[in-house]
Amino acid sequence: MSMPISQQSLDQLKNWKVVDEKLQRIFVFRDFVQAFGFMTQVAIIAEKMNHHPEWSNVYKTVTIDLITHSEGFITQLDAELAVKMDDIFNKINYKG
Protein backbone atom coordinates (compact mmCIF):
# COMPACT_ATOMS: atom_id res chain seq x y z
CA MET A 1 0.00 0.00 0.00
CA SER A 2 1.31 3.42 -0.98
CA MET A 3 1.20 6.65 0.96
CA PRO A 4 -0.08 9.93 -0.47
CA ILE A 5 2.65 12.16 -1.87
CA SER A 6 4.09 14.70 0.55
CA GLN A 7 3.73 18.44 0.03
CA GLN A 8 7.53 18.63 -0.11
CA SER A 9 7.58 16.20 -3.06
CA LEU A 10 4.82 18.17 -4.78
CA ASP A 11 6.76 21.41 -4.30
CA GLN A 12 9.75 19.90 -6.11
CA LEU A 13 7.64 19.31 -9.24
CA LYS A 14 7.79 22.93 -10.36
CA ASN A 15 5.78 22.69 -13.57
CA TRP A 16 3.13 20.35 -12.22
CA LYS A 17 -0.03 21.24 -10.33
CA VAL A 18 -2.83 19.34 -8.67
CA VAL A 19 -6.06 19.52 -10.69
CA ASP A 20 -9.11 17.46 -9.72
CA GLU A 21 -6.96 15.43 -7.30
CA LYS A 22 -4.52 14.45 -10.06
CA LEU A 23 -1.01 15.65 -10.82
CA GLN A 24 -1.19 17.60 -14.08
CA ARG A 25 1.17 19.21 -16.53
CA ILE A 26 0.63 20.62 -20.01
CA PHE A 27 3.59 20.18 -22.35
CA VAL A 28 3.83 22.31 -25.50
CA PHE A 29 6.13 21.26 -28.34
CA ARG A 30 7.32 22.71 -31.64
CA ASP A 31 4.90 20.57 -33.67
CA PHE A 32 2.84 17.39 -33.70
CA VAL A 33 5.76 15.13 -34.58
CA GLN A 34 7.76 16.35 -31.57
CA ALA A 35 4.73 15.91 -29.29
CA PHE A 36 4.15 12.40 -30.58
CA GLY A 37 7.83 11.54 -30.14
CA PHE A 38 7.59 12.65 -26.51
CA MET A 39 4.53 10.47 -25.99
CA THR A 40 6.33 7.50 -27.53
CA GLN A 41 9.31 7.88 -25.18
CA VAL A 42 7.01 8.30 -22.17
CA ALA A 43 4.98 5.23 -23.18
CA ILE A 44 8.07 3.02 -23.05
CA ILE A 45 9.02 4.25 -19.58
CA ALA A 46 5.45 4.10 -18.28
CA GLU A 47 5.14 0.50 -19.46
CA LYS A 48 8.40 -0.47 -17.74
CA MET A 49 7.11 1.18 -14.53
CA ASN A 50 3.68 -0.43 -15.01
CA HIS A 51 2.27 3.02 -14.32
CA HIS A 52 0.28 4.60 -17.12
CA PRO A 53 -0.70 8.25 -17.49
CA GLU A 54 -4.02 9.70 -18.48
CA TRP A 55 -3.16 11.92 -21.40
CA SER A 56 -4.42 13.68 -24.47
CA ASN A 57 -2.72 15.20 -27.47
CA VAL A 58 -4.01 18.02 -29.63
CA TYR A 59 -1.55 19.03 -32.35
CA LYS A 60 1.55 20.17 -30.41
CA THR A 61 0.09 20.08 -26.90
CA VAL A 62 0.14 17.06 -24.58
CA THR A 63 -1.89 17.23 -21.36
CA ILE A 64 -0.99 14.64 -18.73
CA ASP A 65 -2.80 13.67 -15.53
CA LEU A 66 -1.16 11.30 -13.06
CA ILE A 67 -2.79 9.40 -10.23
CA THR A 68 -2.15 5.97 -8.78
CA HIS A 69 -5.49 4.41 -9.67
CA SER A 70 -5.04 1.41 -7.39
CA GLU A 71 -4.68 3.79 -4.42
CA GLY A 72 -7.08 6.53 -5.51
CA PHE A 73 -4.62 9.36 -4.87
CA ILE A 74 -1.29 10.84 -5.98
CA THR A 75 1.66 8.77 -4.74
CA GLN A 76 5.45 8.86 -4.99
CA LEU A 77 5.13 6.66 -8.09
CA ASP A 78 3.37 9.54 -9.84
CA ALA A 79 6.15 11.92 -8.80
CA GLU A 80 8.79 9.52 -10.15
CA LEU A 81 7.03 9.30 -13.52
CA ALA A 82 6.57 13.08 -13.60
CA VAL A 83 10.32 13.61 -13.10
CA LYS A 84 11.08 11.18 -15.93
CA MET A 85 8.63 13.04 -18.19
CA ASP A 86 10.27 16.36 -17.31
CA ASP A 87 13.67 14.87 -18.19
CA ILE A 88 12.42 13.71 -21.60
CA PHE A 89 10.82 17.10 -22.26
CA ASN A 90 14.01 18.93 -21.28
CA LYS A 91 16.15 16.73 -23.55
CA ILE A 92 13.80 17.32 -26.49
CA ASN A 93 13.91 21.08 -25.91
CA TYR A 94 17.60 21.38 -25.04
CA LYS A 95 19.04 24.36 -26.88
CA GLY A 96 22.64 24.04 -25.61
N, C-alpha and C positions, 0 to 999 in steps of 0.2 A: 504494500500500500504506500502510495506517495503522499508527500506533504504539499500543501499549497506553497507556491513560490513566495519568497520573502520580499518585502518592500525594497530591501537593499539590492536584491537580484534584479528586480524590476527597474530600479533607478539606473542600473548599469546598462540597460538596453535603451540607449538614448533616442533612437528613432522609432521605437515601438511605444504603443499606448494600449491601455485596456479599453476595449469597446464591447459592450454587451457581454461582459465577463470572459472575453477572449483577448489574447494578445494579438494586436494588429499592427501591420505596417503596410504602407503603399509604396511600391517600388516603381520608379519611372525610368524607362530606358530610352535609347536613341531611336529605336524602331521596333517593329514586331519581331523581327528575327532575333534581335538581342534579348528581348523579353522571353521569347520562347527558349532560347539557349539557356537562360537563367533557370527557367522552370525545369528544363531537362536535367541540369546539374543538380538542382535541389531534389528532384524526384529520385535520383540515384542515392543520394545521402539519406533521404527520408525512408526509403525502402530498407536500407542497411540498418537504420535505427528502429525500424518497424514503428514509425511515428509519422503519420501522414497529415499534411496541412489541409485546411479548407482554403481554396484559392480560386480566384477568377482572373481572367486575362482579357483586357479590351485594348486592342492595338498595342501600344507600347507601355501599358500600365498593368502591373500585377498587384492585386490586393490579396494579402495573406492573413488568415485568422488561425491562431494556434490555441488549442486547448487539449488537455489529456482526457479524451472522451471516456475512458474507463474509470476515471476518477471524478469527472464532472467539474473540474476546475483547472486553472493554470498551474503547472508543476515545473520543477527544475528541468524536466525533459523538454518542455516547450522552450525554455530559455536556452538550452543547449542547441536546439535546432535553429532558433532565432539567430544566435551568434554565428552558426555555420552559414546561414543565409546571408547575413551581413558580410561575411568574409567573401563569399562568391560575388555578391554585388560590388564590393570594393575592388576586387580583382578585375571584374569586367569594366569598371569605370576608372581604373588606374590611369592617370595621365602623366606619370613620371617622366 
